[in-house]
Amino acid sequence: MAVTIKDIAAQAGVSAITVSRALNDKPDINTDTKKRILAIADELGYVPNELAKSLVTRRTNVIAILMPGVSDLLSTEKLDAINAVCFDAGYTTLFCNTKNSAAIELEFLRQIQSKRVDGLLMFPTQRGRDYIAELQKLTIPYVFMNRFSNELDCDYVKNDNVYGSYIAVQHLLEKGYRRINYLCARPHTTTGLERVTGGCNAVKDAGFPENVFTITHIEESIQACYDLVQAHAKASDLPDAYMVWNDTLALGVQKALLELEIRIPQDVALVGYDDLVFAEYMVPPLTTVKQQNYELGEQAAEILIRKIEKKMPPEEKMQIELKPQLIPRKST
């Protein structure tokens, strides 16, 4: 049978109200009495009734996270950071896997209010605009991660994808590559659009014609990248450099080039994105763009908790861009 406040009060010889004050760390209670009550509570194995407490405080100390899975290392980094910040602040996280599906994301958003969560961290799919209408109905604070919407004046923490793509293309141009093909897996997202913008800006600022940087929309799979390179080779239409959506997809490009006995970087250069742990162990080691993913999750969680705890005005918007870094290796 669960231990109650009344059980602690009976053993301590005080009122239930006094026990409640001690357990909730109220100032209007004698320090020695508080210590004695807490010791008895610990000895009896008292566990607070969070449901009852939430009815009084109107808070559950639960934060929902909408993300398209954690199969990749970047999502794991973000989630680790979020969980660390939330745990330290006394919050539990509720993970919702959208599987990168707009329909699943929308359904989660429609359920969020009934789950009585205090706030929401969201990595939106950005397919369609129904999620905008659902977010506008929310009465809880939310923060976007790595993406934003021009239709919402909301809090977000993101990597500067324009800059990240810019420095990658700039690096290739400085190395002498003049036919750069960008394999873009999510062209409909702000991330995809920004990276295209960054690459185009780098070409323009260097004084080269637009066709130096071309964009190919691809399915987000290693096999799709492998097949595309094989098709380019068969059509004698290989670029002299591939810039790929992420390091994982770059594996497909690398495998196809190696099988075709096309040298990297002498014949075709290769640039990834994210700087995943295996990138430096590829043959040759992969030039890539490193994102600040742990910092992104950390700052997003901190902003949300400040909003939940009303430590900043709801109308004040935190919109943070983190600068990525080029990691040059032997693939360029």
C-alpha positions as CSV (number, residue, x, y, z in Angstrom):
1,M,0.0,0.0,0.0
2,A,1.3,3.4,-0.9
3,V,2.7,5.6,1.8
4,T,0.7,8.9,2.2
5,I,1.3,12.3,3.7
6,K,-0.9,11.3,6.6
7,D,1.4,8.3,7.4
8,I,4.4,10.6,7.5
9,A,2.5,13.1,9.7
10,A,1.5,10.3,12.2
11,Q,5.1,9.1,12.6
12,A,6.5,12.6,12.8
13,G,3.9,13.9,15.2
14,V,3.0,16.9,13.1
15,S,0.0,17.9,10.9
16,A,-0.4,16.8,7.3
17,I,-0.1,20.5,6.3
18,T,3.3,20.7,7.9
19,V,4.4,17.6,6.0
20,S,3.1,19.1,2.8
21,R,5.2,22.2,3.4
22,A,8.3,20.2,4.1
23,L,7.9,18.0,1.0
24,N,7.3,21.1,-1.2
25,D,10.2,23.0,0.2
26,K,8.1,25.9,1.6
27,P,10.0,28.5,3.6
28,D,7.5,28.8,6.4
29,I,8.6,25.7,8.3
30,N,11.4,25.1,10.9
31,T,14.6,23.7,9.3
32,D,15.0,20.9,11.9
33,T,11.4,19.9,11.5
34,K,11.7,19.8,7.7
35,K,14.9,17.6,7.9
36,R,13.1,15.2,10.3
37,I,10.0,15.0,8.0
38,L,12.1,14.4,4.9
39,A,14.1,11.7,6.7
40,I,10.9,9.9,7.7
41,A,9.5,10.2,4.2
42,D,12.7,8.6,2.8
43,E,12.6,5.8,5.4
44,L,9.0,5.0,4.6
45,G,9.7,5.1,0.9
46,Y,7.2,7.9,0.1
47,V,6.6,8.6,-3.6
48,P,4.9,11.9,-4.4
49,N,1.5,11.6,-6.2
50,E,2.4,13.5,-9.4
51,L,-1.1,13.3,-10.7
52,A,-2.6,14.9,-7.6
53,K,0.2,17.5,-7.6
54,S,-0.5,18.4,-11.2
55,L,-4.1,19.1,-10.5
56,V,-3.0,21.8,-8.0
57,T,-0.1,23.3,-9.9
58,R,-1.7,22.7,-13.4
59,R,1.7,21.4,-14.5
60,T,2.9,17.8,-15.2
61,N,6.6,18.5,-15.6
62,V,6.4,16.5,-18.9
63,I,7.8,17.9,-22.2
64,A,6.9,16.3,-25.5
65,I,9.5,15.9,-28.2
66,L,8.4,15.4,-31.8
67,M,11.2,14.1,-34.0
68,P,11.5,11.9,-37.1
69,G,13.1,9.0,-35.2
70,V,16.5,8.5,-33.6
71,S,18.1,6.1,-36.0
72,D,20.8,8.6,-37.0
73,L,23.5,9.9,-34.7
74,L,22.5,13.5,-35.0
75,S,19.0,12.9,-33.6
76,T,20.6,10.9,-30.8
77,E,22.9,13.8,-29.9
78,K,20.0,16.2,-29.8
79,L,17.9,13.8,-27.7
80,D,20.8,13.2,-25.2
81,A,21.1,17.0,-24.8
82,I,17.4,17.5,-24.3
83,N,17.1,14.7,-21.8
84,A,20.1,16.0,-19.8
85,V,18.7,19.5,-19.5
86,C,15.1,18.3,-18.7
87,F,16.4,15.8,-16.1
88,D,18.4,18.5,-14.3
89,A,15.4,20.8,-14.3
90,G,13.0,18.1,-13.0
91,Y,11.2,17.3,-16.2
92,T,10.3,14.0,-17.9
93,T,10.3,13.8,-21.7
94,L,7.7,12.1,-23.8
95,F,9.2,11.1,-27.2
96,C,7.0,11.0,-30.2
97,N,8.4,9.4,-33.4
98,T,6.9,11.1,-36.4
99,K,8.8,8.8,-38.8
100,N,9.2,11.9,-41.0
101,S,5.5,11.6,-41.8
102,A,3.4,14.8,-42.0
103,A,0.2,12.7,-41.2
104,I,1.7,11.2,-38.1
105,E,3.2,14.6,-37.0
106,L,-0.3,16.2,-37.4
107,E,-2.0,13.5,-35.3
108,F,0.6,13.9,-32.5
109,L,0.0,17.6,-32.5
110,R,-3.8,17.0,-32.2
111,Q,-3.2,14.7,-29.3
112,I,-0.7,16.9,-27.4
113,Q,-3.2,19.1,-25.5
114,S,-5.0,16.0,-24.1
115,K,-1.7,14.5,-22.9
116,R,-1.3,17.5,-20.4
117,V,2.3,18.1,-21.3
118,D,3.8,21.5,-20.3
119,G,5.7,22.2,-23.5
120,L,6.7,20.9,-26.9
121,L,10.1,20.6,-28.7
122,M,9.5,20.0,-32.4
123,F,11.5,19.0,-35.5
124,P,8.8,19.7,-38.1
125,T,8.5,17.7,-41.3
126,Q,7.3,20.9,-43.1
127,R,5.2,19.0,-45.6
128,G,1.9,20.8,-46.0
129,R,0.7,23.6,-43.7
130,D,-1.8,21.8,-41.5
131,Y,0.7,21.7,-38.7
132,I,0.8,25.5,-38.7
133,A,-3.0,25.6,-37.8
134,E,-2.5,23.0,-35.1
135,L,0.4,24.9,-33.5
136,Q,-1.6,28.1,-33.5
137,K,-4.2,26.3,-31.4
138,L,-1.7,25.2,-28.7
139,T,-1.9,26.9,-25.3
140,I,1.5,25.6,-24.3
141,P,4.9,26.9,-25.3
142,Y,6.9,25.2,-28.1
143,V,10.3,25.5,-29.7
144,F,11.3,24.4,-33.2
145,M,14.6,22.6,-33.6
146,N,16.8,23.0,-36.7
147,R,13.9,24.4,-38.8
148,F,11.6,27.4,-38.7
149,S,8.5,28.6,-40.4
150,N,8.0,32.0,-42.1
151,E,4.4,31.7,-41.2
152,L,5.0,31.6,-37.4
153,D,6.8,34.0,-35.2
154,C,8.1,31.3,-32.9
155,D,11.1,30.3,-30.8
156,Y,13.7,28.2,-32.6
157,V,17.3,27.0,-32.4
158,K,18.8,26.0,-35.7
159,N,22.1,25.4,-37.5
160,D,22.9,28.1,-40.1
161,N,22.5,25.9,-43.2
162,V,23.1,28.8,-45.6
163,Y,26.6,29.3,-44.0
164,G,27.3,25.6,-43.8
165,S,26.6,25.0,-47.5
166,Y,28.4,28.2,-48.4
167,I,31.7,27.2,-46.8
168,A,31.5,23.7,-48.4
169,V,31.0,25.0,-51.9
170,Q,33.6,27.8,-51.3
171,H,36.1,25.1,-50.3
172,L,35.4,23.1,-53.5
173,L,35.8,26.2,-55.6
174,E,39.1,27.1,-54.0
175,K,40.2,23.5,-54.7
176,G,39.5,24.1,-58.4
177,Y,36.3,22.1,-58.9
178,R,33.9,23.7,-61.4
179,R,31.1,21.1,-61.8
180,I,29.6,20.7,-58.4
181,N,26.4,18.5,-58.0
182,Y,24.5,18.9,-54.8
183,L,22.4,15.8,-53.8
184,C,19.6,17.3,-51.8
185,A,17.3,14.8,-49.9
186,R,14.7,17.2,-48.4
187,P,14.3,20.0,-50.9
188,H,10.9,21.1,-49.4
189,T,12.3,21.9,-46.0
190,T,13.8,25.2,-44.8
191,T,17.1,23.2,-44.3
192,G,17.1,22.1,-48.0
193,L,16.2,25.5,-49.3
194,E,18.9,27.2,-47.2
195,R,21.6,24.8,-48.3
196,V,20.8,25.5,-51.9
197,T,20.9,29.2,-51.2
198,G,24.2,28.9,-49.5
199,G,25.8,27.0,-52.4
200,C,24.4,29.4,-55.0
201,N,25.7,32.4,-53.0
202,A,29.2,30.9,-52.8
203,V,29.3,30.5,-56.6
204,K,28.0,34.0,-57.2
205,D,30.4,35.6,-54.7
206,A,33.3,33.8,-56.4
207,G,32.2,35.2,-59.8
208,F,31.4,31.9,-61.5
209,P,28.3,31.2,-63.6
210,E,25.3,29.6,-61.9
211,N,25.7,26.2,-63.7
212,V,28.8,25.5,-61.7
213,F,26.5,24.4,-58.9
214,T,23.7,22.1,-59.8
215,I,21.0,20.5,-57.6
216,T,19.7,16.9,-57.8
217,H,16.7,15.9,-55.6
218,I,17.2,12.4,-54.3
219,E,15.4,9.9,-52.1
220,E,17.0,9.9,-48.6
221,S,18.7,6.5,-48.9
222,I,22.3,5.2,-49.5
223,Q,21.0,3.0,-52.3
224,A,19.5,6.0,-54.1
225,C,22.8,7.8,-54.1
226,Y,24.7,4.7,-55.2
227,D,22.2,4.2,-58.1
228,L,22.4,7.9,-59.1
229,V,26.2,7.9,-59.4
230,Q,26.1,4.7,-61.4
231,A,23.6,6.4,-63.8
232,H,25.7,9.5,-64.1
233,A,28.8,7.3,-65.0
234,K,26.8,5.3,-67.5
235,A,25.6,8.6,-69.2
236,S,29.2,10.0,-69.0
237,D,27.7,12.8,-67.0
238,L,29.8,12.7,-63.8
239,P,30.4,16.0,-62.1
240,D,33.9,16.8,-60.7
241,A,32.5,17.1,-57.2
242,Y,29.5,15.7,-55.3
243,M,28.2,17.6,-52.2
244,V,25.8,15.2,-50.4
245,W,22.9,15.9,-48.0
246,N,24.7,14.1,-45.2
247,D,27.6,11.8,-44.4
248,T,25.4,8.7,-44.4
249,L,24.2,9.2,-47.9
250,A,27.8,10.0,-49.0
251,L,28.6,6.3,-48.3
252,G,26.4,5.4,-51.3
253,V,28.3,7.9,-53.5
254,Q,31.7,6.7,-52.3
255,K,30.8,3.0,-52.9
256,A,29.7,3.7,-56.4
257,L,32.8,5.7,-57.3
258,L,35.1,3.1,-55.8
259,E,33.4,0.3,-57.8
260,L,33.7,2.3,-61.0
261,E,37.4,2.8,-60.2
262,I,36.9,6.6,-60.1
263,R,39.5,8.1,-57.9
264,I,38.5,10.4,-54.9
265,P,39.4,13.3,-55.1
266,Q,41.6,13.2,-58.2
267,D,38.6,12.4,-60.5
268,V,35.6,13.3,-58.4
269,A,35.7,15.1,-55.0
270,L,33.2,14.2,-52.3
271,V,31.8,16.4,-49.5
272,G,29.4,15.3,-46.8
273,Y,27.4,17.1,-44.1
274,D,27.2,16.5,-40.3
275,D,30.7,15.1,-39.4
276,L,29.3,11.8,-38.1
277,V,31.8,9.6,-36.2
278,F,32.6,7.4,-39.2
279,A,33.4,10.2,-41.6
280,E,37.1,10.4,-40.7
281,Y,37.4,6.6,-41.1
282,M,36.1,6.5,-44.6
283,V,38.6,5.8,-47.4
284,P,39.6,8.5,-48.1
285,P,38.5,10.4,-45.0
286,L,35.5,12.5,-45.8
287,T,35.5,16.3,-46.0
288,T,32.3,17.4,-44.3
289,V,30.5,20.2,-42.4
290,K,30.2,19.8,-38.7
291,Q,26.9,20.9,-37.0
292,Q,26.4,21.8,-33.4
293,N,23.7,19.3,-32.6
294,Y,24.3,18.7,-28.9
295,E,24.3,22.5,-28.4
296,L,21.1,22.8,-30.5
297,G,19.2,20.3,-28.3
298,E,20.6,21.8,-25.1
299,Q,19.6,25.4,-26.0
300,A,16.2,24.5,-27.3
301,A,15.3,22.6,-24.1
302,E,16.6,25.5,-22.0
303,I,14.5,28.1,-23.8
304,L,11.4,25.9,-23.5
305,I,11.8,25.4,-19.8
306,R,12.3,29.2,-19.3
307,K,9.0,29.7,-21.2
308,I,7.2,27.0,-19.2
309,E,8.4,28.5,-15.9
310,K,7.5,32.0,-17.1
311,K,11.1,33.2,-16.7
312,M,10.8,35.1,-19.9
313,P,7.7,36.9,-21.5
314,P,5.7,34.7,-23.9
315,E,5.9,37.4,-26.5
316,E,9.7,37.5,-26.4
317,K,11.0,35.1,-29.1
318,M,14.4,33.4,-29.0
319,Q,15.7,32.7,-32.5
320,I,19.2,31.3,-32.4
321,E,21.4,30.2,-35.3
322,L,24.5,28.1,-34.6
323,K,27.5,28.3,-36.9
324,P,28.7,25.0,-38.5
325,Q,32.3,24.3,-39.2
326,L,34.1,22.9,-42.3
327,I,36.2,19.8,-41.6
328,P,38.5,19.4,-44.6
329,R,39.9,15.9,-45.2
330,K,41.3,13.9,-48.1
331,S,38.1,13.4,-50.1
332,T,38.6,17.0,-51.6
